[in-house]
Amino acid sequence: MTDMNTLTPTPEACAQTIQSLVDYCATRGLIGWADRVWAYNTVLDCVAALGPAPATEWVLADKPHTSVLNPSPADDYDLEAALALISEVAVAHGAAEDTASGRDRIAMRVMGALMPRPSEVATEFRGRLDVGERHAATDWFYRMCCDCGYVRRAAIARNVAWEAPTQWGDLEITINLSKPEKDPREIAAAGAAKNTGEVYPACQLCIENEGYPGRSAASGSAHPARQNLRIVPIELGGERWGLQYSPYAYFNEHCIAMSTSHRPMHIDRAAVTCLLDFVDALPHYFIGSNADLPVVGGSILSHDHFQGGAHEFPMMKAPVVGSFSIDGYPDVEGAVVRWPLSVLRLRSNDRTQLIDAAEHVINAWRSWTDESVGVIARTDDGVPHNTVTPIARRVDSAGHAGGDRYELCLALRCNIATDEHPLGVFHPHAEYHHIKKENIGLIEVMGLAILPPRLKDEMAAVERVLIQGADERLSSEQVLDRLSAADATASHAAWAAEVYATRHDEISADSAHDIVLEEVGVVFGHVLENAGVFKWDGEGRAAQQRFIDSL
């Protein structure tokens, strides 16, 4: 509800929206019921407004029958719409920059004011852990992070997600549409800005982000608002770490554990110890780390961190095709997992022995060279190329999270590059770059593809051409020509024409969408095969056995 002559909401719409937002926060336990008038005025202060007044009946309303432990359902409340309207008021009053990030910063400022302080969140979380309510602790913390808008539920819901059957089982595929597009005005401002050289916080994983107001591209270094971020302290490896949830989650309860020190990623005994400390504290979660080398690692190698959550990935369901033991570690069971990447799974009830065995495997792999399969541990210039992507869980007898037994999966990685594969021998190969060109990090190692937003429209365009080809009974060559002629489909032409050649009898207006989704999943399976250092052929199996025998 806005004034027809401007984008500024009317006073009535403004008052109603702030009242509804405050009631939402109160009934979700973010603030107390007695805080409502204060909260209303706090929102006015955030947007530099001196009114309008709230309705008298709203001010005097009785508290509904809810509590912090039993809040009222609010799943149908449109938090995003309420904050959007309030941000327009802020822009109109000069309290927010007239850009997408400017509106987001004021929205996060409002929510940061209408929720518990960090010390209160930490106390509540720790109190539940101290009485053994581990699941309840994460349930409460996660719900609060969703309710305050830090976990962007509405944005996450815009992602496209499906499962695709492959020879490796059902892989999980997502086209990531949740992260906001950049405002052209901010892109221009970033180009004109001068970098001052001072960057605070040092990166988006530093604990100093908690409560940070954010900054625009015009400052020379854009940084998102984090006023509604809450981080609870946890102890890993005898050090203080922080636990938070990811704002643009890729899976259920996607959390991040980050060191309080801005230091580089490292995969070693200390990292494995931290992973097991984490699953000791929260045994219903998995935890893993990106590799610590470029290409095979994640996007942020400068800050030591892990990712975890309450999700069972395809890799975790993969069957075992062989077992092995390691001399000196009799209580550790080794297994080869049938998975496109080369994954060794270690299980034990003996935590110390598992850490010792994992350190032994990691150190052995870092120095392992087998030129017959293209694995080079270190080049002549002294640069290392081997590392691992580790994933830890506590599992029960059926292999599901939450049990008493430790499980550590080590995906063997190598980032060597050649003239034939300049981005990496064990990186997505060029023939698949039309679908996936980015690094294969922790999440994708486990079987969840994170694909770029462009694919939503491009795959729709491919579908249309395939349907036309089936309807007009075109040859594969004719379909290839049509695909090659359009910007949206040109990069996919060879692949899509091959799909048409092999499946044209199945293609129709009703089936084309599902066929394309299935075939994208097949490509992702091939991408994971590219990342595997030991292929699933005779040569690869023999090479993997040589490494296992060396242990």
N, C-alpha and C positions, 0 to 999 in steps of 0.2 A: 504494500500500500504506500504509494508515493505521490507527491504533488505532481500533477500532470505537466507543469511547466519546467520542472527541474528534476534532477535525480535525487534530491534531498528528501528523505522520508518526512512525512507530516509529523507534527508533535504527537498526535494520537498514535500513529504507527510506532513512533520511537518509544513512547511510554509503554505500550503494550508489549513490544519486543523485549525491552529491558526487563519488564516484570516477568515475562515468560522465561527469560534466560535465568533470572535470579531464582525463580521457583524451581526450574530444572536443576540448578546447582544445589539448592537446599534439599530437594527430595532425593538427589543422588548422593547426598552425604558429603559434598565438596565444601559446603559451608553449613552453619547452623541455621535453624529457622529464625532465631532471634537476630541473625546477621542480615536479614533481607533488606531493610531500609538502608543500612550502611552499604550493602553491596550495590543497591540501586545507585546511590550517590557516588560510589567508587567508579561505576561505569561512566556516569556523567563526567567525572573528573578525567577519566582516560580519554574521552572524546572531546574534551575542552568545552563542554556544554554546561549551562547553568539551569537547565530545565529540559523538558517539562516535568511537572510534579506527577508522582505516581497517584493512582486512584486511592481514595481513602479506604474503600472496602478492601483493597489489596493490602494496604498497610496493616489493617487490623485483622486480617484473615487468620483463622485458627490453623495450627499446625496439623497437617494430615497424619494419618496413622502409619508413619514410616520411621525408619531409624537408619543410622549409618550401616548397621549390620543387615538391615532388610529394607533397602531403598525401594521406592516405587518404580515400576517399569517405565522406561523412557526411551525405548527403542524407536518409537515413532516420532520423537522430537527432532525437528530439523535444526540441529545446532549450526550447521553450515549456513543455512539461510538467515538465521538470527544474527550470526556474526557478520554476515555480508551486509545486512541492513545497518548494523551498528557501525561498521567500518565506513559506510557512506556518510554517516553523520560526522564521523571524525574527519573525513576528507573535506566536507563542507565547512567545518570549523577550523581547518588548517592544522589539525592535530595528526594527520596522516598524509603521507605522500600519495599523490594521485597515480599510483601504479599498483600492479598486482601484489608485489612484495610489500609495498607500503600498507595496503589494506590487510595483508596477512600479519604484518608486525603489530598493528593495532589490535587485531582480533586475538592474537596470542597474548598481548599485554592484558587485555580484558580477562581472558581465561586464567592467566597467571595470578591475577588478583582475587579470583573467585574460587580458590581451591586451597587445600592445606599447604602450609609452609614445609620446606624440605625436612626440617627436624621432626615435624609431626608425622610425615609420611614414613620416615626412617623408624620412628618409635613404634608406629603401628605395625610395620612390616616385621621388625625385629621381635616384637612382642609375640607375634604368631609363630615365628620360627622357634623362639625359646621354649614354647610349650608343645613343639612337635607338629604344629599345623602348617607344614610346608606347602602343601597344595593350596590350603586356604590363604596363605600369605601371598602366593603369586596370583591367585584368583582375585584377591582384593586389589593388589597393586595394578594388575593389568586392567581390571575394570575401571579403576580410577583414571589411569592414563588414557583410556578410551573416552570416558565421560568428560574429561577436561579438554578433549580435542587434540591432545598431543598425538595419539594414534589416530590417524586420519581415516576413520571408518568409511565415510562417504566417498573419499577419494579412492581408497582401496577397492571399494565395491565396483568401481569403474573398470578395473582390470578385467581382461578376458582370460579365462582359465579353462583348461580341459585336460583330460587324460588321453593318452594315445598308446594303443597296443604296439609293442615292438618285440623283437626277439629277446630283449632284456627285461621283459615285463611291461607293465603299464607305466610309462613315463609321464611326469606332470609338466604341463606347458602353461606358461603365462605370457601374455603380451602386456607389458607394464605401462598402464595409462594413468597411474595414480599421481606421479610427480607433476607439479604444475609446469606448463609451458612458460618460457621466458617472455616477458613483456618486451616488445620491440623498443620501447622508450628506454628500458633498462639496459638493453644490449647496446644502444647508442651511447648511453651515459657511461657504461663500462669502457667503451672504446675511447671516450674523451677524458676519462679520469686519469689522474696521476697516482701511481702507487706510492704511498708514504713510506713503505718499507716496514712499518710496524703492523704486525698481524696479531690480533687478540680476539678470541681464543686462537691458539696455534692451529687447531683443526676442529672439525665438527664432532670429534670423539673425545675431546678433552672435557674433564669434569667441570671446567670453568664455563662451559656452555649453560649450566643450570641457571636460569633466570636472565640470560643475556638478551638484550633488547633487539639484536640483529642490526644489520646495516645494509644500505642500498648499494647498487653497483656504482653509483656516483662517487662513493667513498674510495674507489679504487680496488676494493675487495669485498664483494657481496658476501653476506653471511645471514642465514635464516634466523628468525626470531625464536627464542627458546625460553620465554618467560613461563610457559606452562610445562616445561620439562622438569621432571623429578627423578633423581638418581638416588638409589639406596646403597649404602656402603655394604660391601661384602669383603671377606678375607680370602684371598687365593695366594698360595705359595708363601704364606707368612707376611703378605703385604696387603694394604688396603686397595681394593678395586671398587669400581662403581657398576651397578646394574641398572639398566634402563630398558625400555621397549623401543623398537624401531617405529618411527612415525609412519613410514610407508611399508608396512609389513609385507613380506613375501609368503608367509605361512603363519599358522596359528601360534599366537603368543611369541612372535619373533622378538627375541631379546638380544641385548648387546651387553657384554661384560668388558669394561675397558680399564686399563691401568690408569692410576692417578698420575703417572709420569708419562709425558709425551716422549716416548722412545720407540724405536723401530720394532716391527714384528720380528719374532724369533721363534723357531721351532727347535726345541731341545728338551732336556730333562726338566728344566724349570717350567716350560710350557705344558708338558704332559702332567706334571704335578698340579699345576693350576686347574687343568681340565678335570682331573679326578677330584680335586677339592670342590669344584663346582657341583659335580654330580653327587658328591657326598652331602652337600647342603641342600640341593634340589634334585633328588633322584628321579623325579617324574619328568625332568627336562633332559634333552640331549644338549651337548655343547661341542663346538668344533672351532677350528681355526683355519683361516686361509693360509696357504703356503707363504713362505717368507721371501720369495724371489719374484722379480717381475715376470709378467706374462702368465705364469702359472699361479700367481697370487691374486689377491683381491685388488680393489681400487684404492684402498688406503693402506699402504705399507709403512707409513711413517708413524703410526700409533698402534701400540701393542693392544690387541683386542680379540675377543672371541664372539661368536654368534651361537645362539641356542634357541630353545623353545619347546613347545608341546606338539611336535609333529613327527609322524613316522614316514620317512622318505622311502622312495622305491629301493634305494641301495640297501636299506635296513631290512628289506623283505627278500633280498636276493639270496638264492640258494648257495650252499657250500658245495664245492666240487672237489675239494681235497683238503687234507689236514697235514700238519707238520709239527714238529717239536723243535725247540732251540736248546742246544746243550747249555747246561748251567741254570736253566729256568724250568725245572720239572713241573711246576704248578701252573704254567702258562700253556694254554691250548692255542695253537696256531691254525688258521684256516684260510684257504684261498676261496674268495667269493666270486661267483660267476657274475661279473659286472664288466661293462666296457672299459672302464678304467682299471688299472692294476691295483687291487685292494687286498691287503693282508689284514685279517681280523684276529686280534688277540683277546682271549678271555681268561679271567682268573678270579678267584676269591681272595688272592693274596695281592693286596694293593702294591706293596713295596716291590715284589717280584715282577709285577706287571710293568711298573715304571722302569725297572732295570732292563727288562726285556725290550721295551719300547725304545729306550735310549740306545740299546745295542743295535736294533734294526735301523733306526734313523741314522746313526753314525756309519753303519755298514753301507747304507744306500747312498749317503753323501759322497762316498769314495768309490762307488761302483761304476765301472765302465764296461760296456759290452757293445763294441762297434758293430757287431753283426746285426744288431737291432737299432742302431743309431743312438744309443745312450752314451753320453760323454759326461763324466762327472765334473771335469775341470778342463778348460781349454788352455792352450799354451800361454795365454796372457794371465793365467792365474784366476780367472773368473769362475766361480762355482756355478753348476747348473742343476744339481740334484737336490731335492728336498721332498717333504711329504705334506699332505693335507690330512691332519688328524681329526677324528670324531670320537667322542667319548659318550658312553651311556652306562647306566646301571640297569641290568636286564634281569627278567625272570626266566624260568625254565623254558618258556615259549619264545624267548627272544624279544619280549616287549619291554618298554621302558618302565622303570619303577621297581625293579627287583633288587636282589642283594649282590648279584655278580657284576664285576666290572667288565666292560667291553670297550676295546679301543680299536678302531679301524684306521689303518694307515694307507692312504692312497699315494702310491709312488709317483712322483712328478719329476719332469726334466724339461728345462726351458731352452735347450739347445736349438739354434737356428742354422739354416743352410741357405744356399742360393736358391734351391728349389722351394724351400719353405722359409722365407725371410722373417715371418712373424713367429715362427716356431714350428719345429718338426712335430711336437705333441700339442699343437694348438689347432683350432678349427682350420681346416684346409680351405684354400681359395674357392673351391667349387661349392662350398657351403656358406660363403660369406654373405650371400644374398639373404640368408635366414639368420645366421649367427656369426659375427666376426669378433665379438668381444671375448675377453678372458674367460676361461672356465674356472670359476672360483668355488668356494666351499659349497654353496647352495646347489650349484649345477653339478658338482662332483657327485652329490647324493641323488641326482635324478630330477631336479626341478629346474626347467629352463626359464630364464628371464630374458624375454625377447623384446626388441625395441618397438616403440609405439608405431613407427611407420608401417609395420606389418599388418595392422588392422585394415587400413585402406588398401594396401597393396594386395593382400590375400583376397579381399572382396573383388578387386579388379581381375585377379587371376580367375576366380570363380566364374565371373561373367563371361570371360573368353572361353573357358572350358564348356560352359553351358551352350554358348553360341556354336562352338565346334560340334557338340553332340547334336544339337537341333538341326544344324545345316549339313551334317554328315561330312565335315571337313576332314582332310587328311592331317596327319601329324605335322607335316611340313607347312600346311596352310595355317594351322594353329600357331606354330612357331613364328611364322611371319607376323601374325596379328599381335602376339605377345611382344615381339621384338620392336614393333612399331610404336608402342605406347610407353610413355615415361614410367607410369606406375608399375608396369609389368616387365619391362625390358630386362632388368637384372634377374628376374625369375624365369626368363623365357625357356632356356634349355631344360631346366628342371621341370617346369610345368608342362612343357611339350612331351617330356618323357612320361609324366603322370598320365597325360592324355593318351599316349600311345599304348600304355599298359592297362589303362582302366576305362577307356572310352565307352565300353559297353555298359559300364555301371553309372556313367555320369548323366545326371538329369538336374532339373531345377531343384528337385527335392533332395538329391544326394550330394551335389557338388560341394556344399559347405563342409559336410562331414568328411568327405574324401580328402579335401585340402587339409583339414585339421589333422587327419591321420597321417598324411604325407609329411606335414611339418614335423610331427613327432618322429617319423622315420629319419628325417634329416638330423634332428637333435640326437638321436641314437648314434648316427654316424659321426657327429661332432664329438660325442663322448668317446667313441672308438678312436678317433684321431688323438684324443688326449691320453689314451692308454699307452703306457710305455712297452708293455708286453702284449702283443696282439693275440687274438684267439685262433691262431693257426699253429702248425707244427713248430715252426721256427720260434714263434713267440712263447709257446708253452715250454719249449726246451730252455729258452733264455731265462724265463722266470724261475724254472726249477734250479738252474745254475745259481741264481742269486739266493734262493731259499737254502740250497745245500751249503752255501758259503756261511750261512748264519751259525 
